């Protein structure tokens, strides 16, 4: 039989594991819903879902379920997706670009002269 302290630590770890799984699952669900709403195109729903996902990530990091840097990275990627979707909607319809005139061919450069005082390599 394990020591009493080891048995208690094991019981505590089981409780923590269940709590952490619940927090992690709800966080993943919030992020997935935000990504789906961003792809859906309804920006108001996407904004609300993104805010909820960011709050869930912050909460998970605060409780120690996720590492703070991991939560920050996920928030950053989520906001990049959201901002790109908003920018794509707000950007005016892109007019077809006119082809630019071809640049002139570069003139061949003069061969470099050896620096004074150096011997030329034999060919």
C-alpha positions as CSV (number, residue, x, y, z in Angstrom):
1,X,0.0,0.0,0.0
2,X,1.2,3.5,-0.9
3,X,1.8,6.0,1.8
4,X,-1.2,8.1,2.9
5,X,0.3,11.2,1.3
6,X,0.8,9.4,-2.0
7,X,-2.8,8.1,-2.0
8,X,-4.1,11.6,-1.3
9,X,-1.9,13.0,-4.1
10,X,-3.3,10.4,-6.5
11,X,-6.9,11.3,-5.5
12,X,-6.2,14.9,-6.1
13,X,-4.6,14.3,-9.5
14,X,-7.6,12.4,-10.6
15,X,-9.9,15.3,-9.7
16,X,-7.6,17.7,-11.4
17,X,-7.4,15.6,-14.5
18,X,-11.2,15.5,-14.8
19,X,-11.4,19.3,-14.3
20,X,-8.6,20.0,-16.7
21,X,-10.2,17.7,-19.4
22,X,-13.5,19.7,-19.1
23,X,-11.8,23.0,-19.4
24,X,-9.6,21.9,-22.3
25,X,-12.6,20.4,-24.1
26,X,-14.7,23.5,-23.8
27,X,-11.8,25.7,-24.9
28,X,-11.3,23.5,-28.0
29,X,-15.0,23.7,-28.8
30,X,-15.0,27.5,-28.5
31,X,-12.0,27.8,-30.8
32,X,-13.6,25.4,-33.3
33,X,-16.9,27.3,-33.3
34,X,-15.0,30.6,-33.9
35,X,-13.1,29.1,-36.8
36,X,-16.3,27.7,-38.3
37,X,-18.1,31.1,-38.0
38,X,-15.1,32.9,-39.5
39,X,-15.3,30.6,-42.5
40,X,-19.1,31.0,-42.6
41,X,-18.8,34.6,-43.5
42,X,-21.2,36.2,-40.9
43,X,-18.7,38.6,-39.3
44,X,-20.9,39.6,-36.4
45,X,-21.3,36.0,-35.3
46,X,-17.6,35.4,-36.0
47,X,-16.7,38.4,-33.8
48,X,-18.8,37.1,-30.9
49,X,-17.5,33.5,-31.3
50,X,-13.9,34.8,-31.5
51,X,-14.3,36.8,-28.3
52,X,-15.8,33.8,-26.5
53,X,-12.8,31.6,-27.7
54,X,-10.3,34.2,-26.5
55,X,-12.0,34.3,-23.1
56,X,-11.9,30.5,-22.9
57,X,-8.2,30.4,-23.8
58,X,-7.5,33.1,-21.2
59,X,-9.4,31.2,-18.6
60,X,-7.6,27.9,-19.4
61,X,-4.3,29.6,-19.1
62,X,-5.2,31.3,-15.8
63,X,-6.2,27.9,-14.4
64,X,-3.0,26.3,-15.6
65,X,-4.7,23.9,-18.0
66,X,-2.9,25.5,-20.9
67,X,0.6,27.1,-20.8
68,X,0.3,30.9,-21.1
69,X,2.4,30.9,-24.3
70,X,0.3,28.2,-25.8
71,X,-2.9,30.2,-25.1
72,X,-1.3,33.3,-26.5
73,X,-0.2,31.5,-29.7
74,X,-3.7,30.1,-30.2
75,X,-5.2,33.5,-29.7
76,X,-2.8,35.1,-32.1
77,X,-3.6,32.6,-34.8
78,X,-7.3,32.9,-34.3
79,X,-7.2,36.7,-34.5
80,X,-5.1,36.6,-37.6
81,X,-7.7,34.4,-39.3
82,X,-10.5,36.7,-38.1
83,X,-8.7,39.9,-39.2
84,X,-7.9,38.4,-42.6
85,X,-11.6,37.5,-43.1
86,X,-12.7,41.0,-42.1
87,X,-10.1,42.5,-44.4
88,X,-11.2,40.3,-47.3
89,X,-14.8,41.5,-46.9
90,X,-14.0,45.2,-46.4
91,X,-11.5,45.3,-49.3
92,X,-13.1,46.8,-52.4
93,X,-13.5,44.6,-55.4
94,X,-10.1,44.3,-56.9
95,X,-9.9,45.6,-60.4
96,X,-8.0,43.6,-62.8
97,X,-4.5,44.9,-62.8
98,X,-2.9,46.2,-66.0
99,X,0.2,44.4,-67.0
100,X,3.3,46.5,-66.3
101,X,5.7,47.4,-69.1
102,X,8.5,44.9,-69.2
103,X,11.7,46.2,-67.6
104,X,14.7,46.9,-69.8
105,X,17.2,44.2,-69.9
106,X,20.1,45.0,-67.6
107,X,23.3,46.0,-69.4
108,X,26.2,43.7,-68.8
109,X,28.5,45.1,-66.1
110,X,32.1,45.8,-67.0
111,X,34.6,43.2,-65.8
112,X,36.2,44.0,-62.5
113,X,39.8,45.1,-62.6
114,X,42.1,43.5,-60.1
115,X,42.9,45.7,-57.1
116,X,46.3,47.4,-57.2
117,X,49.0,45.4,-55.5
118,X,47.4,42.0,-56.0
119,X,48.7,39.4,-58.4
120,X,46.3,38.1,-61.0
121,X,45.3,34.5,-60.7
122,X,46.8,32.4,-63.5
123,X,44.2,30.8,-65.8
